[in-house]
């Protein structure tokens, strides 16, 4: 039986997270505000100026729980893992595949196919729900272009070719992304993707979700014994979790984009949940981050049918299941990596 352990997110600045026997305590101004059994946690993520005790860090490392540090705005800063798990032969196979262009292309192509298919599903879903004929036409048109992009993937004979098709699909998808926003369009006016820093509220929301998702995917790779830095689609760079970035691609539309749209369209986030700074940068406020993290944790608990496994699993387990499928592919147990596609 699979068990999806929770991640503890600590966002209150100057908080102190410590271990008391087998319980994690969060103290603010020397007052315990939260306590939770350690065995209920699969990882800890802290934002900004949060202190984690050496005893808790050591225990997490010993038990294989990750501790992730993000900036107050959600940008990845660092991650602590325990001893490397898994078989060294698996990591050897991973590096050989990453350095073999033919193998890398096959895996990257399937990852991109999963991502584009999930983007297309979101567009078609929004088109069916739209009450505007013009918006429906625009969304259906973009979905058709994404369908064409998927069809052009198999002949792509180079990594640059796969990346080019992915880029074309992303451009078509984000060109109509704003048409999936149905509420409060004055605040959530989407003119295109912007990051480092985000330039509007919806981009701030997307970037925050992507940071959470990257942490989960990197942790899933590490959990099955893969090297999070040795990817196939994303180029290798020092300090870059290329495999974590690869793995999150197929989940962006389902676990991040769709959830961001849900929060906006249900008016669960509004202008006051964002910090509009001088110079044009926009970030989630502390209150906004709490809303988003709660929604993300809720989405991870939702049950859905895995198309390959043909059984229901929690959404939070998807990165771990896909990491296992990738490991089986690299070992040669299965012929090709099959990405997750949502309904």
N, C-alpha and C positions, 0 to 999 in steps of 0.2 A: 504493500500500500504506500502511495506517495503522500508526503506531508509537506505542505507549503509553509515554511516557518516565516514569521513576520520580520520585517526590518524596522528597527527603532530609528526614527528620525528626530534629531534634537536640533531645534532652530533657535531656541532662546539664547541670546548672547550672554556670555559670562557664566553659562551653566557648567556644572561639574558632574561628569558621568563616572560613577565608581562602582566597584564590586563589593558587595557585602555578603559574604559566604556564597550562596548560589543565586543571589538576587542582584539585579542591576538597579542602582538608584540614581536618579537625576536630581541634583541639588541646585537650587538657585538662591543666592544670598544666604547660604548655610541652612536652608530649609528644604526638606525632601518634598519635591512636587510630584514625583512618579517613581514607582517601584514595580519591577516586572521580573518574573523568574527567568533566569538566563536560558534555560532550556527551551523557552518559547521563542527565542530569537535566532534568526539565521544570519543576521548581520546588523551593524550599527552604522548610520550615516549622520555626520554632524555638519552643520553649516556655520562657517565663520569662526568667531571667537568662542569655541567650546573646548573645555579641557577634559581629556579622557585619562583616567588614572593609569599608572603603569601596571598595577595589578590586573585591571580589566583588560588592558592591551595584551598582556602575557597570556591570560586565560583564553581570550579570543583566538590568539595565534595557536595556542595548544589545541583548541577544539576545532580549528578550521573555520571559525567565523570571521568574516571580513569586517574591517573598519574603513569607512570611506570618508574623506574630507572634501567638502565642497565649499566654495566661496559663499558669502551671504546671498549672492544672486543665483547660485546654482551651478557655477562653473566648476568643472572637475579640478581638484588640487592634488589629490594623492589617494593611495589605497594600500592598506596593510593586509597581507595574507599570511597564513601559516606556512608550514613546510609544503613544498610542491607535492601535489598528489598525482596519482596516475603512473602509468608505465613510461619509462624513458623512451621505449620503442615507439610509443604513440607520438611523443613530441618529435622524435626523429622523422617519423612518417609525415608529420605536419610540416616540418621545415623542408623536407624534400619536395612535398607537393607545392609549397609556397614558392620554391625556387624553380620548379618545373612549369614552364608557361602553359603547356597543354593541360596539365592537371589543374593549375590555378584558374585557367579560363573556364573549365567545366564547372568548377565550384562557384566561381564568381557569377557565371551566367545564370545558374539556378537561383542564387541569392537575389540577383536583380530581377529575375522573372517573378519570384515570390513578392518582392516589393511592389513591382508595377501592377501585378494582379490585385494586390490588396489595395493599392491606390485606386484602381479601376472600380473595385467593389464599393469603395466609399463614395466615389462619384456617382455611380448608378443608384446607390441607396439614397443619396441626397436628391438626385434628379426625380426619383419617384415621389419623394416627400415634398418637393417644391410646389408652390401654388402659382409660380410665375412661368409662363410659357417661354419667355426669353431665357430665363435661368435654366429651365429644363433642357432647352436646345443647346445652350453653352456647355452644360455638364455632360449631356449625351455625346456631344461632339468631342469633348476632351477624352471621354471614356473610349471612344472609337480610336482616337490617336494612340492611346495607351495600349489598346488591343493590337494595333499595328506594330507598336514597339516590341511587344512580346513576341509577335510572329517573326520579327527581324532578328531576334536574339540568336537562334540556333546557328545561322550562317556566320555570325560574328567570329572572326578567326583570330582576333588579338584582344588583349586586355583593354587596350585603348578603344577598340571597337565596342566592347561591352560597356565601358565607362561612358562612351559617347551616347549610346542608346539610352542608358540610365539617365544621363543629363538631359536628353531631349524629352524623355518622359516626365522628369521632374519639372521641367519648364512648362510643359502642357498642364500638368497637375496644379502647380501653384498659380498658373495664370487664371484659373477659375476657382481657386481655393476660397476666395472671398465670397463667391456666390453660395457657398455652403453655410455662410454665417447669416442667420435669419433674424437675430435680435441685436439691438444696440449697436448698429453698424457705425454710428458716429464714433464710439470709443474703439471698436474693433474693426477699423478700416484697414483692410489688407491690400497693400499695393505691390507686394513682392516679398521674398524671403530676405531678411536682414539679421545679422548676428555680429557678436563681438564689436560693439554692443548691439542688442536688439533696438530697433528704432520705433517700434510701436507695441501696443499691448498684446496683440495676438502673437507677434514674434517673440515677445518675452515669455509668453505662456508656452509656446512650442519649444523654445530653447531650454526652458526649465524641465519640461517633460523629457526631452532628449538626454539631458544630463542624468536624470534618474534611470532612464532606460539603458544608457551606456554602462552605468555602474552595475546594473543587474546582469547584462549580457557578458561583461568582462568577468564577473563573479561566476557565472554559469560555465564559462570556458575554463576558468581556473579549477572549478569544482570537479570536472571530469578529467583533469590532467592535461588540458591543452594550454599552450602558451598564448595569452591574450594579445601579445604584440606581433605575432606572426600571422598576418592575414593574407587574403587572396585578392579581394577587390581593391582594398585600400593599400596604397604604397607603404612600404616599410620606412619608418622614420624613428629616430631615437626618442624614446619616451612615449610613443604613440601607440595606444591599444588597438592596433589595426584589426585584429580578429574581433575584438569587442565591437568596433565600428561596423565590420562586416555583418556580424550577427544581428545587430540592431536594425539593419536596413529593412528586413521583411516585417519587423514589428512596428516601425514608425507609424504607418497609416492606422494600424489597429489599436495599439496601446498608447499612442501619443496624440496623433492628429485627431482621431475620432473622439477621444476623451476631451481634448481641448475644445472642440466644437460643441460637445455636449454641455460642458460647463458654461460656455458663452450663450448657447441657444436656450438653456434653461435658466439663464440669468443668475447662475450660482457664483459668478465672478462679475465684477463691474469696475468702473473707473477707479473707485476708491481703494481697490485692492492692488493698485499699481503705483509705482514711484516714478514720476516723470521728472527727469533730472535736466539740469542745464547742459546744453550741448546736444540734446536730442536722445540720449540713452533712456530706455524704459526697462524697469525691472519690477518683478513682483514685490509687494510689501511683505512684511512679516506675517500679517494676517492673510494676505493672498497666498503665501507659500504654505501656510497651514491648511487652507482650503484645498489647494492643489494636491498636497501630499496625502490628505485624507481621501480624496477622490481616486488617486492613483492606487492606494492600498485597497480601496474598495473594488476597483476594477480587477486587481490581481486575484481577488477572492472569487470572482465570478466563474461559474462553470460553463465550459463550452466543449463541443465535440471536436476532437482532433481528427482531421480527415485521413491521416495515415494510420494512426493507432486505432481508429474507430471506437473510441471510448471517450467519456467525459473527463476532463482534467480542469484544474483551476488555471486561469490565465497566467498567474504568477509562475507556474511551472513550465510555461512554454519555452523560455530561453534555456532551461536545464534540459528539457526533452530534445530540443534542436541541437544542443551541444553534444548530447549523446549520439544523435543521428550522424552528426558530422564526424565524431570520433569513429563510429562504425564504418563510415565511408573511407576515412583515411586508413583504417586497418585493412580495408579490402573486404569487409564482411557484407557490404551492400555495394551495388554497382555505381550509384550516384547519390548525391545529396538531394533530398527532397525538401524544399522550403515549406514553411507553414503558410497556408492561405486561409483567410477568414471568410466567413459567410456574411 
